[in-house]
Amino acid sequence: MDQLLQIILQSSKKVQFYKYMDRMEEELDDIVFGLDELAILNTRKKVPQLEDFIKFGYDLLQVYSLACDSIIAKRTHQEV
């Protein structure tokens, strides 16, 4: 994801930008799916370490999501 973020930030062509933003969205979706599955599996046992890991994963995803939103907003503003 860090590599995709770097490519997105450096992309000068609109097509390339949106292509890599789509890939970033797919990566984020895959991680959300994995974290959701872990949360479901952990509903019975309530393993504290796993709960902490899941929470950290969601927090990290929130940071990436906010970064992507900010990048898209700036890019859209530049194109207008």
N, CA, C and O atoms as CSV, one atom per row, in Angstrom:
chain,resi,resn,atom,element,x,y,z
A,1,MET,N,N,0.815,-1.173,0.000
A,1,MET,CA,C,0.000,0.000,0.000
A,1,MET,C,C,0.868,1.249,0.000
A,1,MET,O,O,0.528,2.251,-0.628
A,2,ASP,N,N,1.981,1.185,0.701
A,2,ASP,CA,C,2.869,2.350,0.705
A,2,ASP,C,C,3.411,2.628,-0.690
A,2,ASP,O,O,3.533,3.784,-1.096
A,3,GLN,N,N,3.736,1.564,-1.426
A,3,GLN,CA,C,4.234,1.748,-2.791
A,3,GLN,C,C,3.150,2.337,-3.687
A,3,GLN,O,O,3.423,3.230,-4.490
A,4,LEU,N,N,1.933,1.846,-3.554
A,4,LEU,CA,C,0.826,2.404,-4.338
A,4,LEU,C,C,0.615,3.872,-4.006
A,4,LEU,O,O,0.363,4.687,-4.893
A,5,LEU,N,N,0.716,4.201,-2.738
A,5,LEU,CA,C,0.532,5.589,-2.328
A,5,LEU,C,C,1.597,6.484,-2.946
A,5,LEU,O,O,1.299,7.597,-3.381
A,6,GLN,N,N,2.823,6.010,-2.988
A,6,GLN,CA,C,3.905,6.782,-3.606
A,6,GLN,C,C,3.662,6.968,-5.106
A,6,GLN,O,O,3.875,8.057,-5.640
A,7,ILE,N,N,3.223,5.925,-5.771
A,7,ILE,CA,C,2.930,6.012,-7.203
A,7,ILE,C,C,1.800,7.005,-7.445
A,7,ILE,O,O,1.861,7.817,-8.368
A,8,ILE,N,N,0.771,6.930,-6.607
A,8,ILE,CA,C,-0.365,7.840,-6.749
A,8,ILE,C,C,0.092,9.280,-6.588
A,8,ILE,O,O,-0.290,10.148,-7.374
A,9,LEU,N,N,0.895,9.534,-5.587
A,9,LEU,CA,C,1.368,10.903,-5.338
A,9,LEU,C,C,2.225,11.436,-6.480
A,9,LEU,O,O,2.235,12.640,-6.739
A,10,GLN,N,N,2.939,10.558,-7.157
A,10,GLN,CA,C,3.851,10.976,-8.214
A,10,GLN,C,C,3.231,10.918,-9.608
A,10,GLN,O,O,3.846,11.367,-10.575
A,11,SER,N,N,2.033,10.376,-9.721
A,11,SER,CA,C,1.434,10.227,-11.048
A,11,SER,C,C,1.077,11.585,-11.637
A,11,SER,O,O,0.440,12.422,-10.997
A,12,SER,N,N,1.507,11.767,-12.862
A,12,SER,CA,C,1.232,13.041,-13.531
A,12,SER,C,C,0.082,12.928,-14.524
A,12,SER,O,O,-0.512,13.935,-14.911
A,13,LYS,N,N,-0.227,11.713,-14.932
A,13,LYS,CA,C,-1.302,11.499,-15.896
A,13,LYS,C,C,-2.581,11.085,-15.173
A,13,LYS,O,O,-2.552,10.294,-14.231
A,14,LYS,N,N,-3.682,11.628,-15.626
A,14,LYS,CA,C,-4.989,11.378,-15.018
A,14,LYS,C,C,-5.326,9.887,-15.045
A,14,LYS,O,O,-5.803,9.342,-14.050
A,15,VAL,N,N,-5.082,9.232,-16.172
A,15,VAL,CA,C,-5.403,7.814,-16.317
A,15,VAL,C,C,-4.604,6.980,-15.319
A,15,VAL,O,O,-5.146,6.086,-14.668
A,16,GLN,N,N,-3.325,7.277,-15.206
A,16,GLN,CA,C,-2.467,6.546,-14.280
A,16,GLN,C,C,-2.931,6.774,-12.836
A,16,GLN,O,O,-2.981,5.836,-12.040
A,17,PHE,N,N,-3.264,8.007,-12.510
A,17,PHE,CA,C,-3.730,8.342,-11.169
A,17,PHE,C,C,-4.953,7.503,-10.789
A,17,PHE,O,O,-4.978,6.877,-9.729
A,18,TYR,N,N,-5.952,7.495,-11.650
A,18,TYR,CA,C,-7.181,6.768,-11.334
A,18,TYR,C,C,-6.977,5.253,-11.367
A,18,TYR,O,O,-7.639,4.529,-10.623
A,19,LYS,N,N,-6.090,4.774,-12.200
A,19,LYS,CA,C,-5.789,3.342,-12.240
A,19,LYS,C,C,-5.223,2.889,-10.894
A,19,LYS,O,O,-5.644,1.868,-10.351
A,20,TYR,N,N,-4.278,3.645,-10.366
A,20,TYR,CA,C,-3.663,3.264,-9.096
A,20,TYR,C,C,-4.566,3.564,-7.904
A,20,TYR,O,O,-4.465,2.897,-6.875
A,21,MET,N,N,-5.439,4.551,-8.024
A,21,MET,CA,C,-6.414,4.781,-6.956
A,21,MET,C,C,-7.383,3.605,-6.887
A,21,MET,O,O,-7.788,3.200,-5.797
A,22,ASP,N,N,-7.757,3.054,-8.042
A,22,ASP,CA,C,-8.616,1.867,-8.061
A,22,ASP,C,C,-7.922,0.688,-7.384
A,22,ASP,O,O,-8.544,-0.056,-6.626
A,23,ARG,N,N,-6.639,0.527,-7.661
A,23,ARG,CA,C,-5.885,-0.564,-7.029
A,23,ARG,C,C,-5.796,-0.366,-5.522
A,23,ARG,O,O,-5.887,-1.326,-4.758
A,24,MET,N,N,-5.617,0.892,-5.094
A,24,MET,CA,C,-5.558,1.190,-3.665
A,24,MET,C,C,-6.890,0.854,-3.002
A,24,MET,O,O,-6.921,0.296,-1.905
A,25,GLU,N,N,-7.982,1.193,-3.667
A,25,GLU,CA,C,-9.306,0.891,-3.130
A,25,GLU,C,C,-9.510,-0.615,-2.996
A,25,GLU,O,O,-10.083,-1.080,-2.011
A,26,GLU,N,N,-9.043,-1.376,-3.983
A,26,GLU,CA,C,-9.146,-2.836,-3.916
A,26,GLU,C,C,-8.341,-3.380,-2.738
A,26,GLU,O,O,-8.803,-4.270,-2.023
A,27,GLU,N,N,-7.139,-2.847,-2.538
A,27,GLU,CA,C,-6.300,-3.273,-1.415
A,27,GLU,C,C,-7.003,-2.992,-0.083
A,27,GLU,O,O,-7.034,-3.841,0.808
A,28,LEU,N,N,-7.562,-1.791,0.033
A,28,LEU,CA,C,-8.256,-1.427,1.264
A,28,LEU,C,C,-9.463,-2.337,1.493
A,28,LEU,O,O,-9.711,-2.766,2.620
A,29,ASP,N,N,-10.204,-2.631,0.442
A,29,ASP,CA,C,-11.361,-3.524,0.549
A,29,ASP,C,C,-10.947,-4.926,1.005
A,29,ASP,O,O,-11.615,-5.539,1.838
A,30,ASP,N,N,-9.846,-5.422,0.455
A,30,ASP,CA,C,-9.355,-6.749,0.841
A,30,ASP,C,C,-8.972,-6.789,2.317
A,30,ASP,O,O,-9.242,-7.770,3.009
A,31,ILE,N,N,-8.349,-5.731,2.788
A,31,ILE,CA,C,-7.934,-5.686,4.193
A,31,ILE,C,C,-9.152,-5.587,5.106
A,31,ILE,O,O,-9.205,-6.237,6.151
A,32,VAL,N,N,-10.127,-4.776,4.711
A,32,VAL,CA,C,-11.358,-4.673,5.503
A,32,VAL,C,C,-12.030,-6.045,5.591
A,32,VAL,O,O,-12.481,-6.450,6.662
A,33,PHE,N,N,-12.096,-6.747,4.479
A,33,PHE,CA,C,-12.694,-8.084,4.467
A,33,PHE,C,C,-11.952,-9.003,5.438
A,33,PHE,O,O,-12.579,-9.712,6.224
A,34,GLY,N,N,-10.637,-8.991,5.384
A,34,GLY,CA,C,-9.840,-9.848,6.269
A,34,GLY,C,C,-10.042,-9.498,7.741
A,34,GLY,O,O,-10.187,-10.386,8.581
A,35,LEU,N,N,-10.053,-8.212,8.048
A,35,LEU,CA,C,-10.275,-7.793,9.434
A,35,LEU,C,C,-11.686,-8.154,9.909
A,35,LEU,O,O,-11.876,-8.567,11.053
A,36,ASP,N,N,-12.655,-7.996,9.037
A,36,ASP,CA,C,-14.026,-8.384,9.382
A,36,ASP,C,C,-14.121,-9.872,9.680
A,36,ASP,O,O,-14.786,-10.283,10.631
A,37,GLU,N,N,-13.458,-10.672,8.868
A,37,GLU,CA,C,-13.467,-12.123,9.079
A,37,GLU,C,C,-12.799,-12.479,10.409
A,37,GLU,O,O,-13.298,-13.329,11.147
A,38,LEU,N,N,-11.683,-11.838,10.712
A,38,LEU,CA,C,-11.021,-12.084,11.998
A,38,LEU,C,C,-11.927,-11.699,13.158
A,38,LEU,O,O,-11.994,-12.417,14.155
A,39,ALA,N,N,-12.623,-10.577,13.039
A,39,ALA,CA,C,-13.520,-10.131,14.097
A,39,ALA,C,C,-14.646,-11.138,14.307
A,39,ALA,O,O,-15.026,-11.418,15.444
A,40,ILE,N,N,-15.177,-11.677,13.225
A,40,ILE,CA,C,-16.245,-12.677,13.328
A,40,ILE,C,C,-15.719,-13.944,14.004
A,40,ILE,O,O,-16.374,-14.500,14.886
A,41,LEU,N,N,-14.540,-14.396,13.589
A,41,LEU,CA,C,-13.960,-15.603,14.181
A,41,LEU,C,C,-13.641,-15.409,15.662
A,41,LEU,O,O,-13.660,-16.368,16.433
A,42,ASN,N,N,-13.354,-14.196,16.051
A,42,ASN,CA,C,-12.962,-13.919,17.431
A,42,ASN,C,C,-14.152,-13.601,18.339
A,42,ASN,O,O,-13.960,-13.322,19.523
A,43,THR,N,N,-15.367,-13.639,17.811
A,43,THR,CA,C,-16.530,-13.292,18.642
A,43,THR,C,C,-16.743,-14.277,19.784
A,43,THR,O,O,-17.232,-13.885,20.843
A,44,ARG,N,N,-16.396,-15.526,19.600
A,44,ARG,CA,C,-16.582,-16.528,20.653
A,44,ARG,C,C,-15.468,-16.493,21.694
A,44,ARG,O,O,-15.732,-16.469,22.896
A,45,LYS,N,N,-14.233,-16.489,21.229
A,45,LYS,CA,C,-13.109,-16.636,22.156
A,45,LYS,C,C,-12.659,-15.322,22.788
A,45,LYS,O,O,-12.119,-15.313,23.894
A,46,LYS,N,N,-12.879,-14.230,22.095
A,46,LYS,CA,C,-12.500,-12.905,22.608
A,46,LYS,C,C,-11.025,-12.874,23.069
A,46,LYS,O,O,-10.725,-12.536,24.214
A,47,VAL,N,N,-10.136,-13.229,22.163
A,47,VAL,CA,C,-8.701,-13.197,22.459
A,47,VAL,C,C,-8.252,-11.730,22.475
A,47,VAL,O,O,-8.329,-11.053,21.450
A,48,PRO,N,N,-7.789,-11.236,23.620
A,48,PRO,CA,C,-7.443,-9.807,23.727
A,48,PRO,C,C,-6.406,-9.335,22.701
A,48,PRO,O,O,-6.536,-8.243,22.148
A,49,GLN,N,N,-5.388,-10.144,22.448
A,49,GLN,CA,C,-4.362,-9.753,21.484
A,49,GLN,C,C,-4.941,-9.613,20.084
A,49,GLN,O,O,-4.568,-8.712,19.333
A,50,LEU,N,N,-5.850,-10.508,19.745
A,50,LEU,CA,C,-6.483,-10.449,18.430
A,50,LEU,C,C,-7.423,-9.250,18.340
A,50,LEU,O,O,-7.504,-8.604,17.296
A,51,GLU,N,N,-8.127,-8.952,19.415
A,51,GLU,CA,C,-8.980,-7.770,19.434
A,51,GLU,C,C,-8.148,-6.500,19.254
A,51,GLU,O,O,-8.547,-5.585,18.533
A,52,ASP,N,N,-6.991,-6.453,19.915
A,52,ASP,CA,C,-6.093,-5.300,19.761
A,52,ASP,C,C,-5.584,-5.183,18.330
A,52,ASP,O,O,-5.509,-4.087,17.776
A,53,PHE,N,N,-5.233,-6.329,17.734
A,53,PHE,CA,C,-4.740,-6.337,16.359
A,53,PHE,C,C,-5.808,-5.832,15.394
A,53,PHE,O,O,-5.523,-5.035,14.501
A,54,ILE,N,N,-7.031,-6.298,15.581
A,54,ILE,CA,C,-8.136,-5.888,14.712
A,54,ILE,C,C,-8.386,-4.394,14.846
A,54,ILE,O,O,-8.563,-3.700,13.845
A,55,LYS,N,N,-8.403,-3.898,16.071
A,55,LYS,CA,C,-8.618,-2.463,16.294
A,55,LYS,C,C,-7.501,-1.648,15.644
A,55,LYS,O,O,-7.764,-0.633,14.998
A,56,PHE,N,N,-6.261,-2.091,15.814
A,56,PHE,CA,C,-5.130,-1.394,15.197
A,56,PHE,C,C,-5.262,-1.412,13.675
A,56,PHE,O,O,-4.978,-0.410,13.019
A,57,GLY,N,N,-5.689,-2.538,13.112
A,57,GLY,CA,C,-5.873,-2.642,11.670
A,57,GLY,C,C,-6.906,-1.654,11.153
A,57,GLY,O,O,-6.691,-0.992,10.138
A,58,TYR,N,N,-8.027,-1.559,11.855
A,58,TYR,CA,C,-9.062,-0.598,11.449
A,58,TYR,C,C,-8.575,0.840,11.588
A,58,TYR,O,O,-8.869,1.685,10.743
A,59,ASP,N,N,-7.830,1.114,12.657
A,59,ASP,CA,C,-7.279,2.470,12.843
A,59,ASP,C,C,-6.313,2.834,11.718
A,59,ASP,O,O,-6.333,3.953,11.206
A,60,LEU,N,N,-5.478,1.885,11.346
A,60,LEU,CA,C,-4.520,2.123,10.260
A,60,LEU,C,C,-5.236,2.323,8.932
A,60,LEU,O,O,-4.851,3.186,8.143
A,61,LEU,N,N,-6.256,1.548,8.685
A,61,LEU,CA,C,-7.053,1.708,7.467
A,61,LEU,C,C,-7.706,3.083,7.409
A,61,LEU,O,O,-7.824,3.678,6.338
A,62,GLN,N,N,-8.125,3.577,8.553
A,62,GLN,CA,C,-8.737,4.899,8.599
A,62,GLN,C,C,-7.734,5.967,8.161
A,62,GLN,O,O,-8.098,6.912,7.461
A,63,VAL,N,N,-6.479,5.819,8.571
A,63,VAL,CA,C,-5.444,6.777,8.168
A,63,VAL,C,C,-5.236,6.720,6.654
A,63,VAL,O,O,-5.169,7.761,6.000
A,64,TYR,N,N,-5.134,5.523,6.098
A,64,TYR,CA,C,-4.967,5.388,4.645
A,64,TYR,C,C,-6.182,5.941,3.902
A,64,TYR,O,O,-6.037,6.596,2.870
A,65,SER,N,N,-7.361,5.682,4.421
A,65,SER,CA,C,-8.570,6.176,3.780
A,65,SER,C,C,-8.607,7.708,3.778
A,65,SER,O,O,-8.949,8.322,2.768
A,66,LEU,N,N,-8.260,8.312,4.896
A,66,LEU,CA,C,-8.212,9.775,4.960
A,66,LEU,C,C,-7.157,10.342,4.017
A,66,LEU,O,O,-7.372,11.382,3.394
A,67,ALA,N,N,-6.024,9.664,3.911
A,67,ALA,CA,C,-4.967,10.110,2.997
A,67,ALA,C,C,-5.470,10.053,1.556
A,67,ALA,O,O,-5.252,10.987,0.784
A,68,CYS,N,N,-6.135,8.971,1.197
A,68,CYS,CA,C,-6.673,8.841,-0.163
A,68,CYS,C,C,-7.726,9.908,-0.438
A,68,CYS,O,O,-7.747,10.495,-1.519
A,69,ASP,N,N,-8.595,10.160,0.532
A,69,ASP,CA,C,-9.607,11.208,0.360
A,69,ASP,C,C,-8.955,12.562,0.127
A,69,ASP,O,O,-9.393,13.332,-0.727
A,70,SER,N,N,-7.919,12.845,0.885
A,70,SER,CA,C,-7.211,14.119,0.749
A,70,SER,C,C,-6.530,14.239,-0.611
A,70,SER,O,O,-6.581,15.294,-1.243
A,71,ILE,N,N,-5.903,13.178,-1.052
A,71,ILE,CA,C,-5.227,13.169,-2.351
A,71,ILE,C,C,-6.238,13.376,-3.477
A,71,ILE,O,O,-6.001,14.163,-4.394
A,72,ILE,N,N,-7.353,12.676,-3.405
A,72,ILE,CA,C,-8.391,12.812,-4.434
A,72,ILE,C,C,-8.934,14.235,-4.446
A,72,ILE,O,O,-9.122,14.816,-5.514
A,73,ALA,N,N,-9.186,14.799,-3.272
A,73,ALA,CA,C,-9.714,16.164,-3.196
A,73,ALA,C,C,-8.740,17.163,-3.813
A,73,ALA,O,O,-9.150,18.051,-4.561
A,74,LYS,N,N,-7.462,17.021,-3.503
A,74,LYS,CA,C,-6.466,17.934,-4.068
A,74,LYS,C,C,-6.341,17.745,-5.572
A,74,LYS,O,O,-6.242,18.719,-6.318
A,75,ARG,N,N,-6.345,16.518,-6.008
A,75,ARG,CA,C,-6.210,16.232,-7.430
A,75,ARG,C,C,-7.419,16.765,-8.206
A,75,ARG,O,O,-7.266,17.345,-9.281
A,76,THR,N,N,-8.611,16.564,-7.658
A,76,THR,CA,C,-9.829,17.049,-8.291
A,76,THR,C,C,-9.825,18.576,-8.365
A,76,THR,O,O,-10.228,19.153,-9.375
A,77,HIS,N,N,-9.381,19.212,-7.320
A,77,HIS,CA,C,-9.315,20.666,-7.283
A,77,HIS,C,C,-8.324,21.187,-8.329
A,77,HIS,O,O,-8.567,22.220,-8.953
A,78,GLN,N,N,-7.211,20.477,-8.520
A,78,GLN,CA,C,-6.210,20.884,-9.524
A,78,GLN,C,C,-6.752,20.744,-10.928
A,78,GLN,O,O,-6.388,21.524,-11.807
A,79,GLU,N,N,-7.627,19.754,-11.165
A,79,GLU,CA,C,-8.139,19.495,-12.505
A,79,GLU,C,C,-9.249,20.453,-12.916
A,79,GLU,O,O,-9.551,20.581,-14.102
A,80,VAL,N,N,-9.851,21.120,-11.952
A,80,VAL,CA,C,-10.969,22.025,-12.262
A,80,VAL,C,C,-10.465,23.326,-12.831
A,80,VAL,O,O,-11.260,24.209,-13.151
